[in-house]
Amino acid sequence: MKLKNIKNKLFPTTFLLIIFLFPLVVFGATPLEIQYPDLPGFSVSGGTNFFVYAFNFLIYVGGIVAIIAIIYQAISIAFSKGNIAKVTEAKDRIRAAFFGLAILLGSY
């Protein structure tokens, strides 16, 4: 009687252990580090460097967006056909893009 009672308790316990420990064995073989592409002059080698990597990446993206905004507004001035309101608006946006670019470069 006692043997049957032990078997009844042992099977669910073993089953639960296998269910919960199997993923640890399977996923324990894979590396936990993510390989990020290298930015010019910087590479990620540790966990805390991820924030520095993300900051540098966002600086690069912000700079590219600012340059695109400046080019777009310059084209807008060229095609405004002398409309003073459009030229003034485009110049204000170019000034704002340069100001944002200055802030980005200052934070770097």
NUZAMAR-866543 format. One line per field, with one value per atom (N, C-alpha, C): residue in one letter; chain; x, y, z. Coordinates in pm, 1 decimal. Layout:
<recs>
type: (a,...) .
mol: (A,...) .
c1: (X,...) .
c2: (Y,...) .
c3: (Z,...) .
</recs>
This chain:
<recs>
type: (m,m,m,k,k,k,l,l,l,k,k,k,n,n,n,i,i,i,k,k,k,n,n,n,k,k,k,l,l,l,f,f,f,p,p,p,t,t,t,t,t,t,f,f,f,l,l,l,l,l,l,i,i,i,i,i,i,f,f,f,l,l,l,f,f,f,p,p,p,l,l,l,v,v,v,v,v,v,f,f,f,g,g,g,a,a,a,t,t,t,p,p,p,l,l,l,e,e,e,i,i,i,q,q,q,y,y,y,p,p,p,d,d,d,l,l,l,p,p,p,g,g,g,f,f,f,s,s,s,v,v,v,s,s,s,g,g,g,g,g,g,t,t,t,n,n,n,f,f,f,f,f,f,v,v,v,y,y,y,a,a,a,f,f,f,n,n,n,f,f,f,l,l,l,i,i,i,y,y,y,v,v,v,g,g,g,g,g,g,i,i,i,v,v,v,a,a,a,i,i,i,i,i,i,a,a,a,i,i,i,i,i,i,y,y,y,q,q,q,a,a,a,i,i,i,s,s,s,i,i,i,a,a,a,f,f,f,s,s,s,k,k,k,g,g,g,n,n,n,i,i,i,a,a,a,k,k,k,v,v,v,t,t,t,e,e,e,a,a,a,k,k,k,d,d,d,r,r,r,i,i,i,r,r,r,a,a,a,a,a,a,f,f,f,f,f,f,g,g,g,l,l,l,a,a,a,i,i,i,l,l,l,l,l,l,g,g,g,s,s,s,y,y,y) .
mol: (A,A,A,A,A,A,A,A,A,A,A,A,A,A,A,A,A,A,A,A,A,A,A,A,A,A,A,A,A,A,A,A,A,A,A,A,A,A,A,A,A,A,A,A,A,A,A,A,A,A,A,A,A,A,A,A,A,A,A,A,A,A,A,A,A,A,A,A,A,A,A,A,A,A,A,A,A,A,A,A,A,A,A,A,A,A,A,A,A,A,A,A,A,A,A,A,A,A,A,A,A,A,A,A,A,A,A,A,A,A,A,A,A,A,A,A,A,A,A,A,A,A,A,A,A,A,A,A,A,A,A,A,A,A,A,A,A,A,A,A,A,A,A,A,A,A,A,A,A,A,A,A,A,A,A,A,A,A,A,A,A,A,A,A,A,A,A,A,A,A,A,A,A,A,A,A,A,A,A,A,A,A,A,A,A,A,A,A,A,A,A,A,A,A,A,A,A,A,A,A,A,A,A,A,A,A,A,A,A,A,A,A,A,A,A,A,A,A,A,A,A,A,A,A,A,A,A,A,A,A,A,A,A,A,A,A,A,A,A,A,A,A,A,A,A,A,A,A,A,A,A,A,A,A,A,A,A,A,A,A,A,A,A,A,A,A,A,A,A,A,A,A,A,A,A,A,A,A,A,A,A,A,A,A,A,A,A,A,A,A,A,A,A,A,A,A,A,A,A,A,A,A,A,A,A,A,A,A,A,A,A,A,A,A,A,A,A,A,A,A,A,A,A,A) .
c1: (81.2,0.0,85.6,192.9,278.7,351.2,390.5,460.6,373.0,246.2,154.0,132.7,127.1,109.9,232.2,351.6,475.2,478.7,438.7,435.3,337.8,225.7,126.9,179.1,264.1,321.0,446.1,521.8,647.6,627.0,528.4,506.7,472.1,374.4,346.2,463.9,536.9,651.6,759.8,788.0,887.9,842.1,716.9,662.9,676.9,642.9,656.0,801.3,891.7,1033.3,1084.0,1042.3,1083.4,1026.7,901.6,838.4,910.1,947.3,1008.1,1159.1,1226.4,1370.8,1415.3,1332.1,1369.3,1400.2,1318.0,1354.2,1485.6,1519.4,1647.0,1764.3,1749.6,1856.3,1865.6,1752.5,1752.2,1799.2,1742.3,1776.4,1906.0,1953.9,2081.7,2198.2,2178.5,2285.5,2301.8,2201.5,2210.5,2268.9,2346.0,2402.3,2293.1,2305.5,2207.1,2240.3,2360.9,2401.7,2351.6,2306.4,2263.1,2378.9,2407.1,2515.4,2459.3,2496.2,2452.7,2556.9,2514.2,2613.6,2698.2,2822.8,2912.8,2879.2,2876.8,2864.8,3005.6,3020.0,3154.4,3219.6,3330.8,3404.9,3353.2,3256.8,3200.7,3145.6,3166.2,3107.9,3055.1,2957.0,2895.0,2965.3,3014.4,3080.9,3021.9,2939.0,2882.6,2738.6,2674.1,2533.5,2510.4,2599.1,2578.7,2612.9,2693.7,2727.2,2609.1,2504.4,2387.5,2326.9,2323.6,2264.4,2349.0,2478.6,2567.4,2548.5,2535.0,2511.8,2379.7,2274.3,2143.6,2149.9,2220.8,2235.4,2307.3,2418.3,2491.6,2407.3,2333.8,2248.1,2141.4,2080.0,1976.8,2036.5,2159.8,2227.6,2245.7,2291.0,2309.1,2176.7,2073.4,1941.9,1888.3,1902.6,1857.4,1931.4,2060.4,2138.5,2092.5,2065.3,2017.7,1881.9,1792.8,1659.4,1671.9,1762.5,1781.5,1833.5,1927.4,1981.4,1872.6,1792.0,1682.0,1581.7,1551.9,1458.9,1514.7,1643.6,1705.2,1698.2,1728.9,1723.5,1580.6,1484.8,1344.4,1297.4,1333.6,1290.0,1361.4,1485.6,1554.9,1485.9,1443.2,1367.0,1233.8,1172.6,1045.6,1063.8,1175.5,1202.9,1220.0,1288.3,1312.2,1182.5,1086.0,960.1,847.1,876.5,770.6,722.8,794.5,757.3,738.7,823.2,819.8,711.8,639.5,537.2,607.8,590.5,662.0,628.0,504.2,463.4,533.5,539.8,605.5,755.8,816.4,960.2,991.7,911.2,932.2,914.7,812.3,788.6,904.0,952.5,1063.0,1191.2,1215.6,1334.8,1326.4,1207.3,1190.1,1216.0,1170.7,1193.1,1340.4,1407.4,1551.2,1625.7,1586.9,1649.0,1624.7,1503.8,1472.1,1552.3,1570.7,1649.6,1795.5,1850.5,1987.9,1999.4,1898.3,1898.3,1894.3,1809.4,1802.7,1932.8,1995.7,2123.9,2231.4,2227.3,2322.5,2302.7,2177.0,2149.9,2200.9,2178.7,2227.2,2379.6,2445.5,2591.8,2644.6,2572.7,2612.4,2596.7,2499.1,2480.0,2576.7,2637.6,2732.7,2863.1) .
c2: (-119.2,0.0,125.8,123.0,240.1,265.6,159.0,174.0,240.6,202.8,263.4,410.8,446.1,583.6,667.1,610.0,680.4,702.1,600.2,614.0,723.2,732.2,834.1,975.2,989.8,1121.4,1149.3,1044.9,1061.2,1100.3,1042.6,1072.4,1219.1,1277.6,1419.8,1511.2,1476.4,1557.5,1551.5,1433.0,1417.6,1488.6,1475.6,1540.6,1692.9,1749.0,1893.8,1939.6,1861.2,1895.2,1895.0,1796.0,1790.3,1908.8,1941.8,2053.9,2185.6,2207.5,2334.9,2339.5,2225.9,2226.3,2206.4,2148.1,2125.5,2256.3,2361.2,2486.0,2545.1,2526.3,2577.1,2508.1,2379.4,2305.0,2345.6,2356.1,2388.2,2531.3,2626.0,2765.5,2805.7,2723.3,2750.9,2732.6,2658.6,2635.6,2752.8,2836.2,2949.7,3069.8,3150.9,3269.2,3372.1,3441.3,3540.6,3678.5,3697.2,3827.5,3844.6,3962.6,3997.6,4067.4,4028.6,4091.3,4209.3,4329.2,4450.4,4489.1,4549.0,4592.0,4705.9,4712.0,4815.7,4949.9,5053.3,5189.6,5240.9,5339.9,5392.6,5442.7,5382.4,5424.4,5369.9,5277.6,5226.1,5086.4,4998.5,4864.3,4827.6,4738.8,4696.5,4570.1,4571.9,4453.6,4410.0,4489.8,4453.5,4499.3,4462.1,4496.9,4644.9,4712.3,4855.8,4938.0,4882.6,4955.9,4965.3,4887.9,4895.0,5034.5,5097.3,5230.7,5332.8,5317.3,5406.1,5381.2,5254.8,5219.6,5280.7,5266.9,5320.8,5472.9,5537.0,5683.1,5726.1,5659.4,5693.1,5666.9,5557.5,5525.9,5633.8,5677.1,5781.5,5915.6,5943.7,6065.2,6060.4,5944.7,5930.5,5945.1,5880.3,5888.0,6030.9,6098.3,6237.0,6329.2,6306.6,6386.7,6364.9,6240.5,6211.1,6274.2,6268.0,6329.3,6480.2,6541.8,6687.1,6727.4,6652.4,6681.8,6666.6,6562.5,6542.6,6657.1,6702.1,6814.5,6941.6,6966.1,7085.8,7079.3,6964.2,6949.4,6966.1,6906.0,6916.8,7062.4,7134.4,7274.6,7362.2,7327.8,7402.2,7381.9,7259.4,7232.7,7305.7,7311.5,7383.9,7532.4,7590.7,7732.2,7749.1,7654.1,7664.0,7656.9,7579.3,7563.9,7650.8,7745.3,7828.8,7937.8,7961.5,8059.9,8199.4,8235.1,8370.1,8394.9,8293.0,8309.2,8335.4,8456.8,8499.9,8411.2,8370.9,8289.4,8153.3,8090.0,7959.5,7971.6,8077.2,8097.1,8120.1,8202.3,8230.5,8103.5,8025.5,7900.8,7802.9,7792.6,7701.2,7747.1,7877.7,7929.4,7903.1,7917.9,7888.8,7741.0,7655.2,7512.1,7475.5,7541.3,7518.1,7564.2,7677.8,7729.0,7631.4,7578.7,7482.6,7353.0,7309.7,7188.6,7210.7,7329.0,7359.1,7366.6,7421.9,7428.7,7287.4,7202.4,7062.7,6988.1,7015.0,6953.4,7000.1,7128.5,7181.6,7115.1,7095.0,7025.5,6882.8,6813.2,6676.6,6670.2,6759.9,6758.6,6801.1,6888.7,6928.7,6816.1,6729.7,6618.0,6504.7,6503.9,6397.9,6422.2) .
c3: (0.0,0.0,0.0,80.6,89.7,-42.0,-112.5,-239.1,-343.8,-347.0,-442.4,-410.2,-283.6,-240.3,-279.0,-264.6,-301.8,-452.1,-530.8,-676.9,-718.3,-651.4,-684.9,-657.4,-557.4,-527.5,-608.8,-641.6,-711.5,-858.0,-923.1,-1064.5,-1089.9,-1018.6,-1044.1,-1009.1,-903.9,-865.0,-972.4,-1022.0,-1127.5,-1254.9,-1287.1,-1405.6,-1396.1,-1280.5,-1262.9,-1268.6,-1209.4,-1215.9,-1360.4,-1436.0,-1577.2,-1653.7,-1631.5,-1701.8,-1671.4,-1545.3,-1507.1,-1529.7,-1523.5,-1540.8,-1685.4,-1768.7,-1908.1,-1982.2,-1969.0,-2036.7,-1987.8,-1861.0,-1810.1,-1877.8,-1902.1,-1967.9,-2114.5,-2180.9,-2323.3,-2347.4,-2275.8,-2298.5,-2229.1,-2138.0,-2073.1,-2168.4,-2275.7,-2372.1,-2467.7,-2478.0,-2569.8,-2497.3,-2566.5,-2500.5,-2472.7,-2361.2,-2322.7,-2379.3,-2427.5,-2479.5,-2621.7,-2652.0,-2786.2,-2855.0,-2976.4,-3051.3,-3129.5,-3088.0,-3156.1,-3259.7,-3370.3,-3469.1,-3412.6,-3455.6,-3407.2,-3470.2,-3387.2,-3436.3,-3461.9,-3547.7,-3573.1,-3444.1,-3408.2,-3290.3,-3158.9,-3161.5,-3036.4,-3058.9,-2963.0,-2969.2,-2831.1,-2828.8,-2704.0,-2656.6,-2531.4,-2478.7,-2345.1,-2281.8,-2152.2,-2141.2,-2030.7,-2011.7,-1991.8,-1917.9,-1893.9,-2016.5,-2105.7,-2227.4,-2323.1,-2299.0,-2386.4,-2385.4,-2267.3,-2259.3,-2333.5,-2326.3,-2401.5,-2550.7,-2588.7,-2728.6,-2777.5,-2698.2,-2736.5,-2747.0,-2655.1,-2658.4,-2786.3,-2818.2,-2940.7,-3064.6,-3064.4,-3178.5,-3198.4,-3088.8,-3099.7,-3140.8,-3100.9,-3146.7,-3298.5,-3349.1,-3493.7,-3567.7,-3517.7,-3583.1,-3578.4,-3464.2,-3452.9,-3548.5,-3564.9,-3659.7,-3802.8,-3837.4,-3973.2,-3996.7,-3898.2,-3911.5,-3924.9,-3849.5,-3858.5,-3996.2,-4050.4,-4183.3,-4289.3,-4278.3,-4373.8,-4363.3,-4240.9,-4223.1,-4285.1,-4269.5,-4329.0,-4480.6,-4537.2,-4683.7,-4733.5,-4663.2,-4704.4,-4701.0,-4596.9,-4587.1,-4689.7,-4725.1,-4830.1,-4964.3,-4989.1,-5112.2,-5106.9,-4989.3,-4972.7,-5003.3,-4961.3,-4993.7,-5143.0,-5207.2,-5351.9,-5431.5,-5384.5,-5456.7,-5402.1,-5314.1,-5256.5,-5351.4,-5459.9,-5563.6,-5504.8,-5410.3,-5356.7,-5253.0,-5210.5,-5108.4,-4974.0,-4921.3,-4801.4,-4680.3,-4666.3,-4551.0,-4552.5,-4671.1,-4681.0,-4658.3,-4711.2,-4691.9,-4544.6,-4478.0,-4336.2,-4252.6,-4284.5,-4211.1,-4231.7,-4356.5,-4385.0,-4314.5,-4312.1,-4243.1,-4092.7,-4035.5,-3893.2,-3863.5,-3952.0,-3931.7,-3949.3,-4043.2,-4059.2,-3933.8,-3882.0,-3759.1,-3643.5,-3634.5,-3528.6,-3546.4,-3671.3,-3696.7,-3657.3,-3688.2,-3647.1,-3494.8,-3430.8,-3284.1,-3224.7,-3279.3,-3233.3,-3259.1,-3373.4,-3403.3,-3306.1,-3269.7,-3171.4,-3035.1,-2996.7,-2869.3,-2873.6,-2986.5,-3000.3,-2990.5,-3061.6,-3057.8,-2921.6,-2853.8,-2719.3,-2618.8,-2637.7,-2546.0,-2571.5,-2686.9,-2720.2,-2649.1) .
</recs>
